[in-house]
Amino acid sequence: MNINEAIVATAKKQKECRRAFVKYLFLGILFIIVLPVGGGFAVGHLFENRLAPLFFIIIYIP
């Protein structure tokens, strides 16, 4: 493998790693922040109780 092929292979690998990082960052934000907050908001409106979102978030965390 010459130097040009190595550079191209390295760039390709970096691009793949960047995609994986962005994917897992998005999924992490979704499952750690968005779903508990959104679900708590929905449960609060569904049951019309001030403590319902808290119970939803407590159940979701483990």
DSSP file (Angstrom, degrees, kcal/mol; ACC not computed):
  #  RESIDUE AA STRUCTURE BP1 BP2  ACC     N-H-->O    O-->H-N    N-H-->O    O-->H-N    TCO  KAPPA ALPHA  PHI   PSI    X-CA   Y-CA   Z-CA
    1    1 A M              0   0    0      0, 0.0     2,-0.1     0, 0.0     0, 0.0   0.000 360.0 360.0 360.0 125.2    0.0    0.0    0.0
    2    2 A N     >  -     0   0    0      1,-0.1     4,-1.9     4,-0.0     5,-0.2  -0.299 360.0 -95.6 -86.7 178.4    1.5    3.3   -1.0
    3    3 A I  H  > S+     0   0    0      1,-0.2     4,-2.2     2,-0.2     5,-0.2   0.857 121.3  53.9 -65.8 -37.0    1.1    6.6    0.9
    4    4 A N  H  > S+     0   0    0      1,-0.2     4,-2.2     2,-0.2    -1,-0.2   0.911 109.5  47.7 -65.9 -41.2   -1.8    7.8   -1.3
    5    5 A E  H  > S+     0   0    0      1,-0.2     4,-2.5     2,-0.2    -1,-0.2   0.881 111.0  52.2 -65.1 -37.5   -3.8    4.7   -0.7
    6    6 A A  H  X S+     0   0    0     -4,-1.9     4,-2.4     2,-0.2    -2,-0.2   0.897 109.1  49.6 -65.2 -40.3   -3.1    4.9    3.0
    7    7 A I  H  X S+     0   0    0     -4,-2.2     4,-2.4     2,-0.2    -2,-0.2   0.921 112.4  47.2 -64.8 -43.7   -4.3    8.5    3.1
    8    8 A V  H  X S+     0   0    0     -4,-2.2     4,-2.2     2,-0.2    -2,-0.2   0.914 112.9  49.0 -64.1 -42.9   -7.5    7.6    1.3
    9    9 A A  H  X S+     0   0    0     -4,-2.5     4,-2.2     2,-0.2    -2,-0.2   0.896 111.7  49.3 -64.4 -40.3   -8.1    4.6    3.6
   10   10 A T  H  X S+     0   0    0     -4,-2.4     4,-2.5     2,-0.2    -2,-0.2   0.912 110.7  49.6 -65.6 -42.7   -7.6    6.8    6.7
   11   11 A A  H  X S+     0   0    0     -4,-2.4     4,-2.0     1,-0.2    -2,-0.2   0.894 111.0  50.2 -62.6 -39.8  -10.0    9.4    5.4
   12   12 A K  H  X S+     0   0    0     -4,-2.2     4,-2.0     2,-0.2    -2,-0.2   0.914 111.1  48.2 -64.7 -42.9  -12.6    6.8    4.8
   13   13 A K  H  X S+     0   0    0     -4,-2.2     4,-2.4     1,-0.2    -2,-0.2   0.895 110.3  51.7 -65.4 -40.3  -12.2    5.3    8.2
   14   14 A Q  H  X S+     0   0    0     -4,-2.5     4,-2.4     1,-0.2    -1,-0.2   0.891 108.5  51.6 -63.1 -39.1  -12.4    8.8    9.8
   15   15 A K  H  X S+     0   0    0     -4,-2.0     4,-2.1     2,-0.2    -1,-0.2   0.904 110.3  48.6 -64.2 -41.5  -15.6    9.4    7.9
   16   16 A E  H  X S+     0   0    0     -4,-2.0     4,-2.2     2,-0.2    -2,-0.2   0.910 112.2  48.5 -64.0 -42.4  -17.1    6.1    9.2
   17   17 A C  H  X S+     0   0    0     -4,-2.4     4,-2.5     2,-0.2    -2,-0.2   0.884 109.7  52.4 -65.9 -38.4  -16.1    6.9   12.7
   18   18 A R  H  X S+     0   0    0     -4,-2.4     4,-2.5     2,-0.2    -1,-0.2   0.911 109.3  49.6 -63.6 -42.8  -17.6   10.4   12.5
   19   19 A R  H  X S+     0   0    0     -4,-2.1     4,-2.4     1,-0.2    -2,-0.2   0.921 111.7  48.2 -61.5 -44.1  -20.9    9.0   11.3
   20   20 A A  H  X S+     0   0    0     -4,-2.2     4,-2.5     2,-0.2     5,-0.2   0.905 111.0  51.0 -64.0 -41.1  -21.0    6.5   14.1
   21   21 A F  H  X S+     0   0    0     -4,-2.5     4,-2.2     1,-0.2    -2,-0.2   0.932 112.0  46.0 -62.0 -46.4  -20.2    9.2   16.6
   22   22 A V  H  X S+     0   0    0     -4,-2.5     4,-2.5     2,-0.2    -1,-0.2   0.893 112.2  52.3 -64.2 -39.8  -23.0   11.4   15.4
   23   23 A K  H  X S+     0   0    0     -4,-2.4     4,-2.5     1,-0.2    -2,-0.2   0.947 113.4  41.9 -61.3 -49.6  -25.4    8.5   15.3
   24   24 A Y  H  X S+     0   0    0     -4,-2.5     4,-2.3     2,-0.2    -1,-0.2   0.813 112.5  54.5 -72.6 -28.6  -24.7    7.5   18.9
   25   25 A L  H  X S+     0   0    0     -4,-2.2     4,-2.5    -5,-0.2     5,-0.2   0.932 110.7  46.7 -65.0 -45.7  -24.8   11.1   20.0
   26   26 A F  H  X S+     0   0    0     -4,-2.5     4,-2.5     1,-0.2    -2,-0.2   0.935 114.3  46.5 -60.8 -47.7  -28.2   11.6   18.5
   27   27 A L  H  X S+     0   0    0     -4,-2.5     4,-2.8     2,-0.2     5,-0.3   0.884 111.6  52.4 -64.6 -37.6  -29.5    8.3   20.0
   28   28 A G  H  X S+     0   0    0     -4,-2.3     4,-2.2     2,-0.2     5,-0.4   0.934 111.6  44.9 -62.6 -46.5  -28.0    9.2   23.4
   29   29 A I  H  X>S+     0   0    0     -4,-2.5     4,-2.0     2,-0.2     5,-1.9   0.908 114.5  50.8 -63.5 -40.9  -29.7   12.6   23.4
   30   30 A L  I  <>S+     0   0    0     -4,-2.5     5,-2.6    -5,-0.2    -2,-0.2   0.953 118.3  34.6 -61.4 -51.4  -33.0   11.1   22.3
   31   31 A F  I  <5S+     0   0    0     -4,-2.8    -1,-0.2     3,-0.2    -2,-0.2   0.722 124.1  41.8 -82.4 -20.8  -33.1    8.3   24.9
   32   32 A I  I  <5S+     0   0    0     -4,-2.2    -3,-0.2    -5,-0.3    -2,-0.2   0.817 133.4   8.5 -94.1 -33.3  -31.6   10.2   27.8
   33   33 A I  I  X5S+     0   0    0     -4,-2.0     4,-1.9    -5,-0.4     5,-0.3   0.819 124.7  45.9-113.5 -54.3  -33.2   13.6   27.4
   34   34 A V  I  ><S+     0   0    0     -5,-1.9     4,-3.1     1,-0.2     5,-0.4   0.928 111.7  46.8 -68.4 -49.0  -36.0   13.8   24.9
   35   35 A L  H  ><S+     0   0    0     -5,-2.6     4,-2.9    -6,-0.2     5,-0.3   0.928 114.7  44.7 -64.6 -46.1  -38.0   10.7   25.7
   36   36 A P  H  > S+     0   0    0      0, 0.0     4,-2.3     0, 0.0    -1,-0.2   0.931 119.5  42.2 -63.7 -41.6  -38.1   11.1   29.5
   37   37 A V  H  X S+     0   0    0     -4,-1.9     4,-2.3     2,-0.2    -2,-0.2   0.947 119.7  42.8 -69.8 -47.1  -39.0   14.8   29.2
   38   38 A G  H  X S+     0   0    0     -4,-3.1     4,-2.5    -5,-0.3    -3,-0.2   0.907 116.4  48.3 -64.8 -41.6  -41.5   14.3   26.4
   39   39 A G  H  X S+     0   0    0     -4,-2.9     4,-2.8    -5,-0.4     5,-0.2   0.897 111.1  50.4 -65.6 -40.1  -43.0   11.3   28.0
   40   40 A G  H  X S+     0   0    0     -4,-2.3     4,-2.4    -5,-0.3    -2,-0.2   0.901 110.9  49.7 -62.7 -40.8  -43.3   13.0   31.3
   41   41 A F  H  X S+     0   0    0     -4,-2.3     4,-1.8     2,-0.2    -2,-0.2   0.924 113.2  46.2 -62.6 -45.1  -45.0   15.9   29.6
   42   42 A A  H  X S+     0   0    0     -4,-2.5     4,-2.4     1,-0.2    -2,-0.2   0.913 113.3  48.4 -65.3 -43.2  -47.4   13.6   27.8
   43   43 A V  H  X S+     0   0    0     -4,-2.8     4,-2.7     1,-0.2     5,-0.3   0.889 108.4  55.6 -65.3 -38.5  -48.2   11.6   31.0
   44   44 A G  H  X>S+     0   0    0     -4,-2.4     4,-1.1    -5,-0.2     5,-0.7   0.902 113.1  40.6 -60.4 -41.4  -48.8   14.8   32.9
   45   45 A H  H  <5S+     0   0    0     -4,-1.8    -1,-0.2     2,-0.2    -2,-0.2   0.846 114.5  53.2 -75.3 -33.0  -51.4   15.9   30.4
   46   46 A L  H  <5S+     0   0    0     -4,-2.4    -2,-0.2     1,-0.2    -3,-0.2   0.933 122.8  26.6 -67.9 -45.7  -52.9   12.4   30.1
   47   47 A F  H  <5S-     0   0    0     -4,-2.7    -1,-0.2     2,-0.2    -2,-0.2   0.537  95.4-138.1 -95.7  -7.8  -53.4   11.9   33.8
   48   48 A E  T  <5 +     0   0    0     -4,-1.1     2,-0.4    -5,-0.3    -3,-0.2   0.906  59.2 129.3  50.0  49.2  -53.7   15.6   34.7
   49   49 A N    > < -     0   0    0     -5,-0.7     3,-0.5    -6,-0.2    -1,-0.2  -0.993  60.7-140.1-133.4 138.9  -51.6   15.1   37.8
   50   50 A R  T 3  S+     0   0    0     -2,-0.4     4,-0.4     1,-0.2    -1,-0.1   0.800 103.8  47.1 -69.7 -28.0  -48.6   17.2   38.9
   51   51 A L  T 3> S+     0   0    0      1,-0.2     4,-2.1     2,-0.1    -1,-0.2   0.566  87.6  87.5 -91.1  -9.0  -46.7   14.1   40.1
   52   52 A A  H <> S+     0   0    0     -3,-0.5     4,-2.3     1,-0.2    -1,-0.2   0.904  87.6  50.2 -59.6 -44.4  -47.3   11.9   37.0
   53   53 A P  H  > S+     0   0    0      0, 0.0     4,-2.5     0, 0.0    -1,-0.2   0.894 109.2  52.8 -61.9 -36.8  -44.3   13.2   35.0
   54   54 A L  H  > S+     0   0    0     -4,-0.4     4,-2.4     2,-0.2    -2,-0.2   0.926 110.0  47.1 -63.1 -44.9  -42.0   12.6   38.0
   55   55 A F  H  X S+     0   0    0     -4,-2.1     4,-2.4     2,-0.2    -1,-0.2   0.898 111.3  52.3 -63.5 -39.9  -43.2    9.0   38.3
   56   56 A F  H  X S+     0   0    0     -4,-2.3     4,-2.3     2,-0.2    -2,-0.2   0.934 111.7  45.4 -61.2 -46.4  -42.8    8.5   34.6
   57   57 A I  H  X S+     0   0    0     -4,-2.5     4,-2.0     2,-0.2    -2,-0.2   0.895 112.4  51.3 -66.4 -39.9  -39.2    9.7   34.7
   58   58 A I  H  < S+     0   0    0     -4,-2.4    -1,-0.2     1,-0.2    -2,-0.2   0.903 113.6  44.6 -63.7 -40.6  -38.4    7.7   37.8
   59   59 A I  H  < S+     0   0    0     -4,-2.4    -2,-0.2    -5,-0.2    -1,-0.2   0.867 113.8  50.8 -70.4 -35.6  -39.7    4.5   36.1
   60   60 A Y  H  < S+     0   0    0     -4,-2.3    -2,-0.2    -5,-0.2    -1,-0.2   0.849  96.2  69.8 -71.6 -35.3  -37.9    5.3   32.8
   61   61 A I     <        0   0    0     -4,-2.0    -1,-0.2     1,-0.3    -2,-0.1   0.885 360.0 360.0 -59.2 -48.3  -34.4    5.9   34.3
   62   62 A P              0   0    0      0, 0.0    -1,-0.3     0, 0.0    -2,-0.1   0.574 360.0 360.0 -64.0 360.0  -33.5    2.3   35.3
